[in-house]
Amino acid sequence: MPTRHFEVDVPIRHTTNRQLHGVHVFTGEASSPSEALRRAHEAYDAALAAQAAGLENPGKQPGGWGARGLRPDWALDWSAAKAGLWHNPYR
C-alpha cells in the first residue's frame, strides 16, 4: 500500500488541573491509519525516553514523525487517539 500523509490527534489532559485539556497533533507518512497511530506513538515514546535520560530530542523519525513540545505535566490518552488523512488547510 502506498504511503500517504496522516494526522494523529491524541487527547491530552493536565495531570494536576483536570480542567485543562487539548489535543497533541502528530503528522507523518504511513500506509494506513493503524500504522500512523503506531508510528506517532513510537515517535512520542522515543522523545519521552530521550527527555527522561536528559538527552536531546531525537527529532524527526523516518516518514517525518516526531514529537516536540513535550511537557511532563501533560498526559496523552493514546486509547482515544484518532488517525486520518491529513488535509492541508492552506491549499
PDB file of N, CA, C and O in Angstrom:
ATOM      1  N   MET A   1       0.845  -1.174   0.000  1.00  0.00           N
ATOM      2  CA  MET A   1       0.000   0.000   0.000  1.00  0.00           C
ATOM      3  C   MET A   1       0.895   1.244   0.000  1.00  0.00           C
ATOM      4  O   MET A   1       1.865   1.299   0.756  1.00  0.00           O
ATOM      5  N   PRO A   2       0.588   2.232  -0.826  1.00  0.00           N
ATOM      6  CA  PRO A   2       1.430   3.437  -0.880  1.00  0.00           C
ATOM      7  C   PRO A   2       1.283   4.261   0.402  1.00  0.00           C
ATOM      8  O   PRO A   2       0.266   4.198   1.092  1.00  0.00           O
ATOM      9  N   THR A   3       2.319   5.025   0.694  1.00  0.00           N
ATOM     10  CA  THR A   3       2.241   5.875   1.878  1.00  0.00           C
ATOM     11  C   THR A   3       1.528   7.175   1.542  1.00  0.00           C
ATOM     12  O   THR A   3       1.595   7.675   0.419  1.00  0.00           O
ATOM     13  N   ARG A   4       0.854   7.698   2.535  1.00  0.00           N
ATOM     14  CA  ARG A   4       0.157   8.973   2.424  1.00  0.00           C
ATOM     15  C   ARG A   4       0.427   9.750   3.698  1.00  0.00           C
ATOM     16  O   ARG A   4       0.931   9.197   4.676  1.00  0.00           O
ATOM     17  N   HIS A   5       0.095  11.013   3.687  1.00  0.00           N
ATOM     18  CA  HIS A   5       0.339  11.858   4.853  1.00  0.00           C
ATOM     19  C   HIS A   5      -0.865  11.768   5.795  1.00  0.00           C
ATOM     20  O   HIS A   5      -1.999  12.042   5.403  1.00  0.00           O
ATOM     21  N   PHE A   6      -0.593  11.378   7.049  1.00  0.00           N
ATOM     22  CA  PHE A   6      -1.638  11.222   8.054  1.00  0.00           C
ATOM     23  C   PHE A   6      -1.468  12.227   9.182  1.00  0.00           C
ATOM     24  O   PHE A   6      -0.385  12.768   9.406  1.00  0.00           O
ATOM     25  N   GLU A   7      -2.562  12.457   9.880  1.00  0.00           N
ATOM     26  CA  GLU A   7      -2.584  13.244  11.112  1.00  0.00           C
ATOM     27  C   GLU A   7      -3.110  12.343  12.218  1.00  0.00           C
ATOM     28  O   GLU A   7      -4.105  11.641  12.038  1.00  0.00           O
ATOM     29  N   VAL A   8      -2.436  12.368  13.361  1.00  0.00           N
ATOM     30  CA  VAL A   8      -2.886  11.621  14.528  1.00  0.00           C
ATOM     31  C   VAL A   8      -3.169  12.634  15.630  1.00  0.00           C
ATOM     32  O   VAL A   8      -2.280  13.370  16.057  1.00  0.00           O
ATOM     33  N   ASP A   9      -4.415  12.660  16.080  1.00  0.00           N
ATOM     34  CA  ASP A   9      -4.847  13.573  17.143  1.00  0.00           C
ATOM     35  C   ASP A   9      -4.990  12.777  18.437  1.00  0.00           C
ATOM     36  O   ASP A   9      -5.767  11.825  18.511  1.00  0.00           O
ATOM     37  N   VAL A  10      -4.228  13.183  19.459  1.00  0.00           N
ATOM     38  CA  VAL A  10      -4.233  12.473  20.736  1.00  0.00           C
ATOM     39  C   VAL A  10      -4.737  13.427  21.822  1.00  0.00           C
ATOM     40  O   VAL A  10      -4.106  14.452  22.081  1.00  0.00           O
ATOM     41  N   PRO A  11      -5.866  13.104  22.459  1.00  0.00           N
ATOM     42  CA  PRO A  11      -6.352  13.953  23.546  1.00  0.00           C
ATOM     43  C   PRO A  11      -5.318  14.029  24.678  1.00  0.00           C
ATOM     44  O   PRO A  11      -4.666  13.038  25.006  1.00  0.00           O
ATOM     45  N   ILE A  12      -5.182  15.224  25.269  1.00  0.00           N
ATOM     46  CA  ILE A  12      -4.252  15.419  26.384  1.00  0.00           C
ATOM     47  C   ILE A  12      -4.986  16.101  27.533  1.00  0.00           C
ATOM     48  O   ILE A  12      -5.936  16.857  27.329  1.00  0.00           O
ATOM     49  N   ARG A  13      -4.518  15.812  28.744  1.00  0.00           N
ATOM     50  CA  ARG A  13      -5.039  16.449  29.954  1.00  0.00           C
ATOM     51  C   ARG A  13      -3.883  16.804  30.857  1.00  0.00           C
ATOM     52  O   ARG A  13      -2.893  16.079  30.948  1.00  0.00           O
ATOM     53  N   HIS A  14      -4.026  17.934  31.524  1.00  0.00           N
ATOM     54  CA  HIS A  14      -3.039  18.335  32.524  1.00  0.00           C
ATOM     55  C   HIS A  14      -3.174  17.368  33.706  1.00  0.00           C
ATOM     56  O   HIS A  14      -4.286  17.014  34.098  1.00  0.00           O
ATOM     57  N   THR A  15      -2.050  16.949  34.264  1.00  0.00           N
ATOM     58  CA  THR A  15      -2.089  15.918  35.312  1.00  0.00           C
ATOM     59  C   THR A  15      -2.561  16.435  36.667  1.00  0.00           C
ATOM     60  O   THR A  15      -3.033  15.648  37.488  1.00  0.00           O
ATOM     61  N   THR A  16      -2.447  17.741  36.923  1.00  0.00           N
ATOM     62  CA  THR A  16      -2.900  18.252  38.216  1.00  0.00           C
ATOM     63  C   THR A  16      -4.135  19.135  38.107  1.00  0.00           C
ATOM     64  O   THR A  16      -4.907  19.220  39.062  1.00  0.00           O
ATOM     65  N   ASN A  17      -4.339  19.782  36.993  1.00  0.00           N
ATOM     66  CA  ASN A  17      -5.524  20.599  36.777  1.00  0.00           C
ATOM     67  C   ASN A  17      -6.349  19.942  35.681  1.00  0.00           C
ATOM     68  O   ASN A  17      -6.157  20.230  34.500  1.00  0.00           O
ATOM     69  N   ARG A  18      -7.256  19.070  36.065  1.00  0.00           N
ATOM     70  CA  ARG A  18      -8.020  18.257  35.102  1.00  0.00           C
ATOM     71  C   ARG A  18      -8.926  19.085  34.189  1.00  0.00           C
ATOM     72  O   ARG A  18      -9.459  18.563  33.211  1.00  0.00           O
ATOM     73  N   GLN A  19      -9.103  20.366  34.500  1.00  0.00           N
ATOM     74  CA  GLN A  19      -9.921  21.198  33.631  1.00  0.00           C
ATOM     75  C   GLN A  19      -9.164  21.636  32.379  1.00  0.00           C
ATOM     76  O   GLN A  19      -9.774  22.052  31.394  1.00  0.00           O
ATOM     77  N   LEU A  20      -7.840  21.542  32.419  1.00  0.00           N
ATOM     78  CA  LEU A  20      -7.029  21.882  31.252  1.00  0.00           C
ATOM     79  C   LEU A  20      -6.911  20.654  30.359  1.00  0.00           C
ATOM     80  O   LEU A  20      -6.502  19.585  30.812  1.00  0.00           O
ATOM     81  N   HIS A  21      -7.266  20.812  29.106  1.00  0.00           N
ATOM     82  CA  HIS A  21      -7.196  19.690  28.168  1.00  0.00           C
ATOM     83  C   HIS A  21      -7.012  20.217  26.757  1.00  0.00           C
ATOM     84  O   HIS A  21      -7.170  21.412  26.507  1.00  0.00           O
ATOM     85  N   GLY A  22      -6.685  19.342  25.856  1.00  0.00           N
ATOM     86  CA  GLY A  22      -6.473  19.732  24.475  1.00  0.00           C
ATOM     87  C   GLY A  22      -6.161  18.519  23.619  1.00  0.00           C
ATOM     88  O   GLY A  22      -6.568  17.401  23.932  1.00  0.00           O
ATOM     89  N   VAL A  23      -5.436  18.753  22.535  1.00  0.00           N
ATOM     90  CA  VAL A  23      -5.076  17.695  21.592  1.00  0.00           C
ATOM     91  C   VAL A  23      -3.628  17.900  21.174  1.00  0.00           C
ATOM     92  O   VAL A  23      -3.225  19.008  20.819  1.00  0.00           O
ATOM     93  N   HIS A  24      -2.848  16.824  21.218  1.00  0.00           N
ATOM     94  CA  HIS A  24      -1.483  16.859  20.681  1.00  0.00           C
ATOM     95  C   HIS A  24      -1.575  16.252  19.285  1.00  0.00           C
ATOM     96  O   HIS A  24      -2.101  15.151  19.119  1.00  0.00           O
ATOM     97  N   VAL A  25      -1.068  16.962  18.287  1.00  0.00           N
ATOM     98  CA  VAL A  25      -1.197  16.541  16.896  1.00  0.00           C
ATOM     99  C   VAL A  25       0.159  16.074  16.372  1.00  0.00           C
ATOM    100  O   VAL A  25       1.169  16.760  16.525  1.00  0.00           O
ATOM    101  N   PHE A  26       0.163  14.908  15.759  1.00  0.00           N
ATOM    102  CA  PHE A  26       1.340  14.345  15.094  1.00  0.00           C
ATOM    103  C   PHE A  26       1.006  14.220  13.619  1.00  0.00           C
ATOM    104  O   PHE A  26      -0.140  13.939  13.268  1.00  0.00           O
ATOM    105  N   THR A  27       1.994  14.423  12.743  1.00  0.00           N
ATOM    106  CA  THR A  27       1.792  14.193  11.314  1.00  0.00           C
ATOM    107  C   THR A  27       2.991  13.454  10.749  1.00  0.00           C
ATOM    108  O   THR A  27       4.110  13.575  11.247  1.00  0.00           O
ATOM    109  N   GLY A  28       2.736  12.685   9.699  1.00  0.00           N
ATOM    110  CA  GLY A  28       3.804  11.964   9.030  1.00  0.00           C
ATOM    111  C   GLY A  28       3.226  11.007   8.003  1.00  0.00           C
ATOM    112  O   GLY A  28       2.016  10.946   7.788  1.00  0.00           O
ATOM    113  N   GLU A  29       4.119  10.270   7.381  1.00  0.00           N
ATOM    114  CA  GLU A  29       3.709   9.344   6.333  1.00  0.00           C
ATOM    115  C   GLU A  29       3.469   7.956   6.894  1.00  0.00           C
ATOM    116  O   GLU A  29       4.186   7.495   7.782  1.00  0.00           O
ATOM    117  N   ALA A  30       2.449   7.299   6.363  1.00  0.00           N
ATOM    118  CA  ALA A  30       2.109   5.929   6.746  1.00  0.00           C
ATOM    119  C   ALA A  30       1.265   5.329   5.630  1.00  0.00           C
ATOM    120  O   ALA A  30       0.789   6.038   4.744  1.00  0.00           O
ATOM    121  N   SER A  31       1.087   4.025   5.685  1.00  0.00           N
ATOM    122  CA  SER A  31       0.280   3.362   4.667  1.00  0.00           C
ATOM    123  C   SER A  31      -1.151   3.114   5.129  1.00  0.00           C
ATOM    124  O   SER A  31      -2.002   2.724   4.330  1.00  0.00           O
ATOM    125  N   SER A  32      -1.425   3.340   6.426  1.00  0.00           N
ATOM    126  CA  SER A  32      -2.770   3.116   6.957  1.00  0.00           C
ATOM    127  C   SER A  32      -2.938   3.903   8.254  1.00  0.00           C
ATOM    128  O   SER A  32      -1.951   4.329   8.854  1.00  0.00           O
ATOM    129  N   PRO A  33      -4.172   4.095   8.687  1.00  0.00           N
ATOM    130  CA  PRO A  33      -4.383   4.765   9.967  1.00  0.00           C
ATOM    131  C   PRO A  33      -3.733   4.016  11.141  1.00  0.00           C
ATOM    132  O   PRO A  33      -3.192   4.647  12.049  1.00  0.00           O
ATOM    133  N   SER A  34      -3.784   2.695  11.127  1.00  0.00           N
ATOM    134  CA  SER A  34      -3.182   1.941  12.238  1.00  0.00           C
ATOM    135  C   SER A  34      -1.661   2.096  12.251  1.00  0.00           C
ATOM    136  O   SER A  34      -1.058   2.174  13.321  1.00  0.00           O
ATOM    137  N   GLU A  35      -1.041   2.143  11.083  1.00  0.00           N
ATOM    138  CA  GLU A  35       0.403   2.382  11.037  1.00  0.00           C
ATOM    139  C   GLU A  35       0.711   3.802  11.504  1.00  0.00           C
ATOM    140  O   GLU A  35       1.706   4.021  12.195  1.00  0.00           O
ATOM    141  N   ALA A  36      -0.125   4.762  11.137  1.00  0.00           N
ATOM    142  CA  ALA A  36       0.080   6.142  11.571  1.00  0.00           C
ATOM    143  C   ALA A  36       0.030   6.236  13.094  1.00  0.00           C
ATOM    144  O   ALA A  36       0.873   6.898  13.698  1.00  0.00           O
ATOM    145  N   LEU A  37      -0.943   5.584  13.717  1.00  0.00           N
ATOM    146  CA  LEU A  37      -1.031   5.566  15.174  1.00  0.00           C
ATOM    147  C   LEU A  37       0.226   4.966  15.793  1.00  0.00           C
ATOM    148  O   LEU A  37       0.780   5.507  16.750  1.00  0.00           O
ATOM    149  N   ARG A  38       0.663   3.856  15.243  1.00  0.00           N
ATOM    150  CA  ARG A  38       1.855   3.173  15.774  1.00  0.00           C
ATOM    151  C   ARG A  38       3.086   4.063  15.646  1.00  0.00           C
ATOM    152  O   ARG A  38       3.865   4.186  16.592  1.00  0.00           O
ATOM    153  N   ARG A  39       3.265   4.681  14.484  1.00  0.00           N
ATOM    154  CA  ARG A  39       4.460   5.496  14.258  1.00  0.00           C
ATOM    155  C   ARG A  39       4.436   6.778  15.092  1.00  0.00           C
ATOM    156  O   ARG A  39       5.485   7.221  15.561  1.00  0.00           O
ATOM    157  N   ALA A  40       3.277   7.371  15.283  1.00  0.00           N
ATOM    158  CA  ALA A  40       3.173   8.554  16.140  1.00  0.00           C
ATOM    159  C   ALA A  40       3.517   8.188  17.582  1.00  0.00           C
ATOM    160  O   ALA A  40       4.235   8.919  18.265  1.00  0.00           O
ATOM    161  N   HIS A  41       2.997   7.054  18.033  1.00  0.00           N
ATOM    162  CA  HIS A  41       3.277   6.610  19.404  1.00  0.00           C
ATOM    163  C   HIS A  41       4.762   6.283  19.576  1.00  0.00           C
ATOM    164  O   HIS A  41       5.338   6.593  20.619  1.00  0.00           O
ATOM    165  N   GLU A  42       5.377   5.677  18.595  1.00  0.00           N
ATOM    166  CA  GLU A  42       6.817   5.387  18.647  1.00  0.00           C
ATOM    167  C   GLU A  42       7.640   6.673  18.716  1.00  0.00           C
ATOM    168  O   GLU A  42       8.608   6.757  19.473  1.00  0.00           O
ATOM    169  N   ALA A  43       7.254   7.668  17.926  1.00  0.00           N
ATOM    170  CA  ALA A  43       7.975   8.947  17.944  1.00  0.00           C
ATOM    171  C   ALA A  43       7.837   9.612  19.311  1.00  0.00           C
ATOM    172  O   ALA A  43       8.800  10.171  19.835  1.00  0.00           O
ATOM    173  N   TYR A  44       6.645   9.548  19.879  1.00  0.00           N
ATOM    174  CA  TYR A  44       6.419  10.121  21.208  1.00  0.00           C
ATOM    175  C   TYR A  44       7.252   9.379  22.253  1.00  0.00           C
ATOM    176  O   TYR A  44       7.911  10.004  23.084  1.00  0.00           O
ATOM    177  N   ASP A  45       7.219   8.048  22.210  1.00  0.00           N
ATOM    178  CA  ASP A  45       7.983   7.251  23.178  1.00  0.00           C
ATOM    179  C   ASP A  45       9.481   7.546  23.089  1.00  0.00           C
ATOM    180  O   ASP A  45      10.159   7.635  24.113  1.00  0.00           O
ATOM    181  N   ALA A  46       9.997   7.696  21.870  1.00  0.00           N
ATOM    182  CA  ALA A  46      11.423   7.991  21.687  1.00  0.00           C
ATOM    183  C   ALA A  46      11.767   9.357  22.264  1.00  0.00           C
ATOM    184  O   ALA A  46      12.797   9.511  22.919  1.00  0.00           O
ATOM    185  N   ALA A  47      10.916  10.346  22.028  1.00  0.00           N
ATOM    186  CA  ALA A  47      11.166  11.692  22.558  1.00  0.00           C
ATOM    187  C   ALA A  47      11.055  11.710  24.077  1.00  0.00           C
ATOM    188  O   ALA A  47      11.846  12.369  24.752  1.00  0.00           O
ATOM    189  N   LEU A  48      10.080  10.990  24.613  1.00  0.00           N
ATOM    190  CA  LEU A  48       9.903  10.929  26.060  1.00  0.00           C
ATOM    191  C   LEU A  48      11.082  10.235  26.734  1.00  0.00           C
ATOM    192  O   LEU A  48      11.547  10.678  27.784  1.00  0.00           O
ATOM    193  N   ALA A  49      11.568   9.147  26.133  1.00  0.00           N
ATOM    194  CA  ALA A  49      12.729   8.433  26.678  1.00  0.00           C
ATOM    195  C   ALA A  49      13.974   9.316  26.655  1.00  0.00           C
ATOM    196  O   ALA A  49      14.745   9.327  27.615  1.00  0.00           O
ATOM    197  N   ALA A  50      14.171  10.049  25.574  1.00  0.00           N
ATOM    198  CA  ALA A  50      15.327  10.949  25.484  1.00  0.00           C
ATOM    199  C   ALA A  50      15.222  12.040  26.551  1.00  0.00           C
ATOM    200  O   ALA A  50      16.209  12.357  27.215  1.00  0.00           O
ATOM    201  N   GLN A  51      14.048  12.603  26.711  1.00  0.00           N
ATOM    202  CA  GLN A  51      13.837  13.643  27.710  1.00  0.00           C
ATOM    203  C   GLN A  51      14.120  13.107  29.115  1.00  0.00           C
ATOM    204  O   GLN A  51      14.772  13.781  29.913  1.00  0.00           O
ATOM    205  N   ALA A  52      13.637  11.906  29.422  1.00  0.00           N
ATOM    206  CA  ALA A  52      13.843  11.306  30.744  1.00  0.00           C
ATOM    207  C   ALA A  52      15.319  11.030  31.009  1.00  0.00           C
ATOM    208  O   ALA A  52      15.768  11.085  32.154  1.00  0.00           O
ATOM    209  N   ALA A  53      16.073  10.733  29.952  1.00  0.00           N
ATOM    210  CA  ALA A  53      17.500  10.443  30.092  1.00  0.00           C
ATOM    211  C   ALA A  53      18.355  11.713  30.022  1.00  0.00           C
ATOM    212  O   ALA A  53      19.581  11.647  30.114  1.00  0.00           O
ATOM    213  N   GLY A  54      17.703  12.865  29.860  1.00  0.00           N
ATOM    214  CA  GLY A  54      18.445  14.117  29.774  1.00  0.00           C
ATOM    215  C   GLY A  54      19.124  14.328  28.439  1.00  0.00           C
ATOM    216  O   GLY A  54      20.068  15.112  28.336  1.00  0.00           O
ATOM    217  N   LEU A  55      18.650  13.633  27.413  1.00  0.00           N
ATOM    218  CA  LEU A  55      19.234  13.735  26.079  1.00  0.00           C
ATOM    219  C   LEU A  55      18.416  14.690  25.212  1.00  0.00           C
ATOM    220  O   LEU A  55      17.288  15.050  25.546  1.00  0.00           O
ATOM    221  N   GLU A  56      19.006  15.083  24.108  1.00  0.00           N
ATOM    222  CA  GLU A  56      18.332  15.940  23.145  1.00  0.00           C
ATOM    223  C   GLU A  56      17.208  15.165  22.462  1.00  0.00           C
ATOM    224  O   GLU A  56      17.307  13.954  22.267  1.00  0.00           O
ATOM    225  N   ASN A  57      16.143  15.874  22.103  1.00  0.00           N
ATOM    226  CA  ASN A  57      15.031  15.277  21.378  1.00  0.00           C
ATOM    227  C   ASN A  57      15.571  14.645  20.092  1.00  0.00           C
ATOM    228  O   ASN A  57      16.345  15.282  19.376  1.00  0.00           O
ATOM    229  N   PRO A  58      15.173  13.389  19.783  1.00  0.00           N
ATOM    230  CA  PRO A  58      15.707  12.729  18.590  1.00  0.00           C
ATOM    231  C   PRO A  58      15.246  13.347  17.276  1.00  0.00           C
ATOM    232  O   PRO A  58      15.778  13.001  16.221  1.00  0.00           O
ATOM    233  N   GLY A  59      14.279  14.245  17.312  1.00  0.00           N
ATOM    234  CA  GLY A  59      13.825  14.899  16.087  1.00  0.00           C
ATOM    235  C   GLY A  59      12.961  13.994  15.237  1.00  0.00           C
ATOM    236  O   GLY A  59      12.364  13.032  15.719  1.00  0.00           O
ATOM    237  N   LYS A  60      12.910  14.325  13.975  1.00  0.00           N
ATOM    238  CA  LYS A  60      12.043  13.577  13.056  1.00  0.00           C
ATOM    239  C   LYS A  60      12.556  12.156  12.840  1.00  0.00           C
ATOM    240  O   LYS A  60      13.745  11.922  12.627  1.00  0.00           O
ATOM    241  N   GLN A  61      11.617  11.225  12.902  1.00  0.00           N
ATOM    242  CA  GLN A  61      11.881   9.828  12.625  1.00  0.00           C
ATOM    243  C   GLN A  61      11.560   9.581  11.144  1.00  0.00           C
ATOM    244  O   GLN A  61      11.021  10.465  10.478  1.00  0.00           O
ATOM    245  N   PRO A  62      11.886   8.390  10.622  1.00  0.00           N
ATOM    246  CA  PRO A  62      11.526   8.102   9.228  1.00  0.00           C
ATOM    247  C   PRO A  62      10.040   8.357   8.962  1.00  0.00           C
ATOM    248  O   PRO A  62       9.187   8.040   9.791  1.00  0.00           O
ATOM    249  N   GLY A  63       9.754   8.921   7.823  1.00  0.00           N
ATOM    250  CA  GLY A  63       8.382   9.246   7.471  1.00  0.00           C
ATOM    251  C   GLY A  63       7.935  10.599   7.994  1.00  0.00           C
ATOM    252  O   GLY A  63       6.785  10.996   7.802  1.00  0.00           O
ATOM    253  N   GLY A  64       8.848  11.314   8.661  1.00  0.00           N
ATOM    254  CA  GLY A  64       8.518  12.643   9.140  1.00  0.00           C
ATOM    255  C   GLY A  64       7.888  12.700  10.517  1.00  0.00           C
ATOM    256  O   GLY A  64       7.512  13.779  10.975  1.00  0.00           O
ATOM    257  N   TRP A  65       7.763  11.556  11.191  1.00  0.00           N
ATOM    258  CA  TRP A  65       7.150  11.526  12.517  1.00  0.00           C
ATOM    259  C   TRP A  65       8.117  12.053  13.560  1.00  0.00           C
ATOM    260  O   TRP A  65       9.306  11.736  13.520  1.00  0.00           O
ATOM    261  N   GLY A  66       7.630  12.836  14.476  1.00  0.00           N
ATOM    262  CA  GLY A  66       8.448  13.368  15.554  1.00  0.00           C
ATOM    263  C   GLY A  66       7.552  13.913  16.648  1.00  0.00           C
ATOM    264  O   GLY A  66       6.340  14.027  16.465  1.00  0.00           O
ATOM    265  N   ALA A  67       8.141  14.249  17.778  1.00  0.00           N
ATOM    266  CA  ALA A  67       7.374  14.801  18.898  1.00  0.00           C
ATOM    267  C   ALA A  67       8.159  15.960  19.491  1.00  0.00           C
ATOM    268  O   ALA A  67       9.312  15.798  19.893  1.00  0.00           O
ATOM    269  N   ARG A  68       7.543  17.106  19.544  1.00  0.00           N
ATOM    270  CA  ARG A  68       8.161  18.295  20.132  1.00  0.00           C
ATOM    271  C   ARG A  68       7.193  18.881  21.154  1.00  0.00           C
ATOM    272  O   ARG A  68       6.003  18.568  21.167  1.00  0.00           O
ATOM    273  N   GLY A  69       7.733  19.727  21.995  1.00  0.00           N
ATOM    274  CA  GLY A  69       6.881  20.416  22.961  1.00  0.00           C
ATOM    275  C   GLY A  69       6.346  19.518  24.054  1.00  0.00           C
ATOM    276  O   GLY A  69       5.263  19.765  24.585  1.00  0.00           O
ATOM    277  N   LEU A  70       7.092  18.472  24.399  1.00  0.00           N
ATOM    278  CA  LEU A  70       6.627  17.577  25.457  1.00  0.00           C
ATOM    279  C   LEU A  70       6.728  18.269  26.802  1.00  0.00           C
ATOM    280  O   LEU A  70       7.725  18.922  27.108  1.00  0.00           O
ATOM    281  N   ARG A  71       5.694  18.119  27.590  1.00  0.00           N
ATOM    282  CA  ARG A  71       5.673  18.704  28.920  1.00  0.00           C
ATOM    283  C   ARG A  71       5.322  17.604  29.913  1.00  0.00           C
ATOM    284  O   ARG A  71       4.351  16.874  29.714  1.00  0.00           O
ATOM    285  N   PRO A  72       6.115  17.480  30.994  1.00  0.00           N
ATOM    286  CA  PRO A  72       5.894  16.371  31.927  1.00  0.00           C
ATOM    287  C   PRO A  72       4.566  16.443  32.667  1.00  0.00           C
ATOM    288  O   PRO A  72       4.120  15.431  33.210  1.00  0.00           O
ATOM    289  N   ASP A  73       3.917  17.608  32.707  1.00  0.00           N
ATOM    290  CA  ASP A  73       2.660  17.716  33.441  1.00  0.00           C
ATOM    291  C   ASP A  73       1.418  17.518  32.565  1.00  0.00           C
ATOM    292  O   ASP A  73       0.306  17.862  32.966  1.00  0.00           O
ATOM    293  N   TRP A  74       1.617  16.966  31.381  1.00  0.00           N
ATOM    294  CA  TRP A  74       0.504  16.641  30.490  1.00  0.00           C
ATOM    295  C   TRP A  74       0.548  15.163  30.155  1.00  0.00           C
ATOM    296  O   TRP A  74       1.614  14.613  29.877  1.00  0.00           O
ATOM    297  N   ALA A  75      -0.620  14.516  30.181  1.00  0.00           N
ATOM    298  CA  ALA A  75      -0.725  13.087  29.872  1.00  0.00           C
ATOM    299  C   ALA A  75      -1.503  12.904  28.574  1.00  0.00           C
ATOM    300  O   ALA A  75      -2.547  13.522  28.367  1.00  0.00           O
ATOM    301  N   LEU A  76      -0.980  12.047  27.708  1.00  0.00           N
ATOM    302  CA  LEU A  76      -1.650  11.744  26.442  1.00  0.00           C
ATOM    303  C   LEU A  76      -2.515  10.504  26.606  1.00  0.00           C
ATOM    304  O   LEU A  76      -2.103   9.536  27.245  1.00  0.00           O
ATOM    305  N   ASP A  77      -3.710  10.529  26.033  1.00  0.00           N
ATOM    306  CA  ASP A  77      -4.639   9.396  26.094  1.00  0.00           C
ATOM    307  C   ASP A  77      -4.604   8.666  24.753  1.00  0.00           C
ATOM    308  O   ASP A  77      -5.421   8.920  23.869  1.00  0.00           O
ATOM    309  N   TRP A  78      -3.641   7.756  24.623  1.00  0.00           N
ATOM    310  CA  TRP A  78      -3.468   7.035  23.361  1.00  0.00           C
ATOM    311  C   TRP A  78      -4.660   6.142  23.034  1.00  0.00           C
ATOM    312  O   TRP A  78      -4.902   5.856  21.861  1.00  0.00           O
ATOM    313  N   SER A  79      -5.404   5.699  24.029  1.00  0.00           N
ATOM    314  CA  SER A  79      -6.568   4.846  23.750  1.00  0.00           C
ATOM    315  C   SER A  79      -7.672   5.608  23.023  1.00  0.00           C
ATOM    316  O   SER A  79      -8.527   4.997  22.382  1.00  0.00           O
ATOM    317  N   ALA A  80      -7.663   6.935  23.118  1.00  0.00           N
ATOM    318  CA  ALA A  80      -8.667   7.758  22.442  1.00  0.00           C
ATOM    319  C   ALA A  80      -8.116   8.455  21.202  1.00  0.00           C
ATOM    320  O   ALA A  80      -8.797   9.294  20.612  1.00  0.00           O
ATOM    321  N   ALA A  81      -6.891   8.118  20.800  1.00  0.00           N
ATOM    322  CA  ALA A  81      -6.267   8.761  19.638  1.00  0.00           C
ATOM    323  C   ALA A  81      -7.008   8.399  18.353  1.00  0.00           C
ATOM    324  O   ALA A  81      -7.543   7.300  18.207  1.00  0.00           O
ATOM    325  N   LYS A  82      -7.023   9.347  17.438  1.00  0.00           N
ATOM    326  CA  LYS A  82      -7.676   9.160  16.130  1.00  0.00           C
ATOM    327  C   LYS A  82      -6.674   9.477  15.027  1.00  0.00           C
ATOM    328  O   LYS A  82      -5.917  10.444  15.120  1.00  0.00           O
ATOM    329  N   ALA A  83      -6.678   8.658  13.992  1.00  0.00           N
ATOM    330  CA  ALA A  83      -5.800   8.882  12.843  1.00  0.00           C
ATOM    331  C   ALA A  83      -6.632   8.981  11.579  1.00  0.00           C
ATOM    332  O   ALA A  83      -7.601   8.243  11.393  1.00  0.00           O
ATOM    333  N   GLY A  84      -6.243   9.896  10.720  1.00  0.00           N
ATOM    334  CA  GLY A  84      -6.911  10.049   9.439  1.00  0.00           C
ATOM    335  C   GLY A  84      -5.980  10.758   8.478  1.00  0.00           C
ATOM    336  O   GLY A  84      -4.919  11.249   8.865  1.00  0.00           O
ATOM    337  N   LEU A  85      -6.385  10.804   7.236  1.00  0.00           N
ATOM    338  CA  LEU A  85      -5.579  11.504   6.246  1.00  0.00           C
ATOM    339  C   LEU A  85      -5.461  12.969   6.618  1.00  0.00           C
ATOM    340  O   LEU A  85      -6.429  13.584   7.065  1.00  0.00           O
ATOM    341  N   TRP A  86      -4.281  13.523   6.433  1.00  0.00           N
ATOM    342  CA  TRP A  86      -4.050  14.934   6.732  1.00  0.00           C
ATOM    343  C   TRP A  86      -4.489  15.765   5.539  1.00  0.00           C
ATOM    344  O   TRP A  86      -4.168  15.453   4.393  1.00  0.00           O
ATOM    345  N   HIS A  87      -5.222  16.820   5.825  1.00  0.00           N
ATOM    346  CA  HIS A  87      -5.663  17.757   4.793  1.00  0.00           C
ATOM    347  C   HIS A  87      -5.024  19.101   5.074  1.00  0.00           C
ATOM    348  O   HIS A  87      -5.264  19.710   6.117  1.00  0.00           O
ATOM    349  N   ASN A  88      -4.220  19.554   4.148  1.00  0.00           N
ATOM    350  CA  ASN A  88      -3.511  20.826   4.316  1.00  0.00           C
ATOM    351  C   ASN A  88      -4.530  21.968   4.310  1.00  0.00           C
ATOM    352  O   ASN A  88      -5.206  22.188   3.306  1.00  0.00           O
ATOM    353  N   PRO A  89      -4.642  22.696   5.429  1.00  0.00           N
ATOM    354  CA  PRO A  89      -5.638  23.781   5.488  1.00  0.00           C
ATOM    355  C   PRO A  89      -5.244  24.991   4.643  1.00  0.00           C
ATOM    356  O   PRO A  89      -6.051  25.903   4.462  1.00  0.00           O
ATOM    357  N   TYR A  90      -4.029  25.010   4.130  1.00  0.00           N
ATOM    358  CA  TYR A  90      -3.548  26.162   3.372  1.00  0.00           C
ATOM    359  C   TYR A  90      -3.582  25.939   1.861  1.00  0.00           C
ATOM    360  O   TYR A  90      -3.124  26.796   1.105  1.00  0.00           O
ATOM    361  N   ARG A  91      -4.107  24.823   1.416  1.00  0.00           N
ATOM    362  CA  ARG A  91      -4.202  24.565  -0.026  1.00  0.00           C
ATOM    363  C   ARG A  91      -5.467  25.128  -0.576  1.00  0.00           C
ATOM    364  O   ARG A  91      -5.726  25.011  -1.774  1.00  0.00           O
TER     365      ARG A  91
END
